[in-house]
Amino acid sequence: MKKLVLLLAVVFSVSLISCTEKAENATEAVDSVATEAVEAVDSTAAAAVDSAAATVAEAADSVKAAAEEVAK
């Protein structure tokens, strides 16, 4: 009977350790996916800001040119 209790204790301990490692690996995987997502959003946002800045600069040049033509 003592052997059975010890065997069950060992089995439960191994399963607990196994589940803990899986949870840690899952946490690391989620962290890496989140980091990749943040980097992707950051680069996309930076590209959008650069594009918007270029569009605003072009619009400003067009307005200046139109203002100069009207002033003539």
Order of alpha helices (4+ residues) and beta strands (2+ residues): alpha
